[in-house]
């Protein structure tokens, strides 16, 4: 008590910190005691949406509270992301997304701060994209496509699911690495983008296997390479872009994961992370993600935070290098 009389301000600060710590621990013990909203800033059926629903179903079973997936598409994902950024930091509003970095690179005036307003919790995994083309185009290998682009500069075109989507940025990574140019034809979704390739009206499109696998197996599409560190178990016969002759900068790591508002108590973040790790280890979840071509990406909180920050920086660098117009 004598110390308290000498340093009343310091003593009060210590008591305040202790109270905050105890409150955070109590909050984590209670969380969740009601429904949790998982916001997907894209439409139903998107890769992030599918993975979010797989995780939400398993988490509901684990914790005894319902994880409700809410689709809030629009403005390149920024509407849903902003909803989470401005939500109460209590663990009851979660963002399921993987393109915060691309949105940060493309939009100069976002309603939130990409690095300061979110805390990365966990990555569901990496979903490789395959560069697909129509058999009618005659491209047997990725080098065939590159040779065509170099023979007639600017003559190629490619489709994507929209500006700033994984298919768009994966294509740009490929083009920059290959040293060729192609006209970008963006659509409102992956289905439309792939339809144009199947019809032969577009030369190629980088897409996740969720969209292309049935068409690849039916012979309506050909996969020239996968944009990944290693071959995918879904189609192990397809080489990576590096095996096809390009450098590692051709790889685009498409991922999705959970994020929460930045001021969410650390204890709650840790509990959500641990529950999500447990969910990812559940056989039903592993089997479902495997059918989607999702490769595991195990990281602790600190590692995922570093991964996320690197992704944001690399997206900004790619936009600058490729001279992609910002909005």
N, C-alpha and C positions, 0 to 999 in steps of 0.2 A: 504493500500500500504506500510505503514511503516513496517508491519509484513513481507511483501514480501521481503523487502530489508534486513531484519535481517535474514530471513530463506529462501533464494532463492531456495534451493534444495527441502525443504519441500513443498513450494508453488507450485513448478513445478510438484512435485509428486501428489499433490492434484488435479491440473488441469488435469494431465494425467488420474487419476482415474475417474474424472468426465467425461472426454471424452470417456473413455472406457464404462462407465455406459450408457451414452447417445447413443453410438454406438450400444451397446447390445440391448437397448430398441428399437432402430430404426430397427435393424435386425429382432427382434421378430415381429414388426409390419408388416414388409415386407414379412416374411416367412409364407407360401411358395409362391414364385412368379414364380415358374417353377416346372417341374415334380420332384417327390421324388422317389428315388429308395429304395425299401424294399428288402434287401438281405436275402434269406433263404438258409442257408448252407447245405440243404438237398434236396433230389429229390422231384419232383412234386408228390402230393398225400400224403406226410407225414403229421403228425398231425400239426407240426409247419407251413407247407406250407398252409394247409387248413385254419387254423386260421388267418394266415397272409393275405390271399386273401379275407377272410370275412371282416377283418379290413380295408384293402386297398380299397375295393369297397365302404365302408361306408365313409371313410375319403375323398375319391375323391368327393363324393357328398357334403360333409360338407364344404370343404375348397376351392373348385373350381379349384384345380390342381390335376393332375393325380398321384396316387401312384402306381408305376409299380413294381410288384413282379418279382424278378430275382432269379432263382435257381442257386446256386453255390455249388453243392455237392462235396465231396471229402475229404480225410484225416480226417475222423471222424468229419467233420464240421469245421475244422480249416481253410480251404481255404476261405470259405465265411466269416468267422469271421474275418480273417486277412484283408480281403478286406475292411471291415467296420472300423476296428481298424486303418488302414492306410489312410482312406478317409479324405477329408477335413471336419473339425468339424463345419459344417454349417447347419446341420439339413436336408440335402438333400440325405444322405445315412444312412439308418437305418437297423439294424440287427433285424430279427425276429427269435428267437431261445430260447431254454430252457435248453441246455446242456453245457453251458460254464463251469459249475462246474465239470462235469464229464470229459470233455476234459482236463481241468487243472489237474485233478487227474491222468489221464491215460498217458498223454504225457509230458515227462520231458523237452523237448525243443520246446516250442511253439514259433511261430514268433511274438507273442504279449504277453503283460502282462494282465492276466485275470482281475485282480482287478483294475489296474491303467489305462488301455486303453479304458475302457467302462464306460458309465454312464447308469445305469438302468432307464428306463422311466416308464414302466407300465407292469403289468402282465395281460395277457388275461384271465387267470383263471387256475384252476387245473383240470387236466383230469385224473380221476382214472383209474388204470389198474386192470383188473380182471385176476386171476390165472385160466387159462382154461385148460381143459383136454378132452380127447375123452371118450365118454360113454363106449367104448369098454374096457377101462382100469379098469373100475369098481370102481373108486374112487367116493364116494358119498359126502364126506366132505373133508375139508382141513386136518382134523386130520387123515383121511384115508391115504392121500398122505404122511403125516409126518410119520405115523406108518410104511408105506412101506419103507420109506427111512431109518428109524431106524432099521428095521428088517434085511435089507441087505444094509449096508453102502456102498455108492458109486454106487449102482445099478441103481439109477434114472438118467434120462437125461432131459434136457430142451432146448428149442430153444429160440433164441432172434433175433431181427432185426439187430444185429451186436454188436461188442464189444463197450461198452460205451453208448449204446442206453438206453432208459428208460426201455425197457423190460429186458435188461441185468442187470442193477442195481437194478431193482425191484425184480428180481429173487434172486440176491445176498442178498438183505435185508431180504427176506423171509427165505432163507437158513440159514443165520447167526442167525436170531431170533429163528428159529425152531431147530437149532442145528443139522442139517443134511447136507450131501454133495450130489452133483449131477453133472453130466458131462454137460458142456456147449457146445452147438452146435450153433454157430453163423451163420446167413445167411445175405444176402445183403439187405433184406427188411422184413417187417412184414408179407407180403402175403406168402412168402416162409416158414417162420417160423411157421405160423399158419397151412399151408397145411400139414406139417410134423406131427403136433399134431392131426389134423383131421384123418390122415391116420393111426394113432396109432404107428407111428415110434418114437415118442417122448412122454414122460410122461406128460409134462405140459409146459406152456409158459405164462408169464404175458404180457397181451396186452391191449391196449386201446379199447374201445367199437367201435370206428370207423372201426376197422378191424374185430372184432369178432361178433358184434351184429346180423347180418343176420344169421350167422352160429349157434349162440346160440338159436335164435328163431326157426331155422329149426331142432334143436335137434342134430346137428352134433358136437356140443361142449357143455361142461358143465362148468359153472362158479362156482368154489369152494369158492372164496372169492374175495373181492375187497381191493386193497391196498390204503385205504383212511381213513380219520378221521370218516366219517359217510357213511351210505349206499347211493348209487346213485339212483336218481329218475328214471333212465332208467331201472334198474332192482332192485327194492327195496327189493325183496325177497332174494337177495344174501347178506350174512353177510360180515362184514369187517374182516380183518385178526385178529383184536383184539377180536372181538366177537367170532371168531373161536378158540380163546385160546392163541393167541400170544401176545407179548408185543407191545407197541407203536413203538418200533424200527423196526417193520416189515413193517411200512408204508413208501411208496416211493412217495413223492409229485411231480408228473410230471407236469410241467408247461411250458408255453411259453410266451414270451413277447417282447417288443421293447427295444433295446439298441442303443445308439449313441456313437460316438467317445467322449472320456473323456473331450476334450477341447471345446465341443460345448457350446456356450453361455447359461448361466442359463435361460435367458428369453426365448430362443428358446426351451429348454428342457421343461420348464413349459408350453409353448403353445402347444407343441406336446402332453404332458401328458394330458392337459385339453381337447384337441380335441379327444384324444383316450378314455378318460373317457366318453365323450359325445357319441362317437361311440359305446362303450360297452353298453350304456343305450338305444340305438336305438332298437325298437321292432324287426326289421328284424335280427339284429345281435344277440340279446338275443335268439330268436327262433332258429336260425341256430346253435349257440353254444350249446343250450340245446339238440338238436338232436345228437350232437357229444359227449354228456356226460360231457361237460365242466362245472365245478362248479365255481361260482364267487369267485374272490380273490381280493376284493377291498383294495387297499393300496395307500397311498400318496407316494411322491418321497422318503422321508426319510425311510418310512417303507419298501418299495420295495428294497431300497439299503441294508438295514439290512437283509432282507430276502435273497437277492442274496448272500451276504457275508457269511451268515450262510450255504447256500446251497453249496458254494464252499468248506467251511471248512468240512462239513459233508461228501461230496463226497471224499475228501482226506482221511478222517478217515476211511471210508468204504473200500476203496482200500487197505489201510494198514491192517485193521482188517481181511479182507477176503483174503489177500495176492494175490490180482489180479495183474498179471504181468503188469508193465508199459512199455511204448515204448519210 
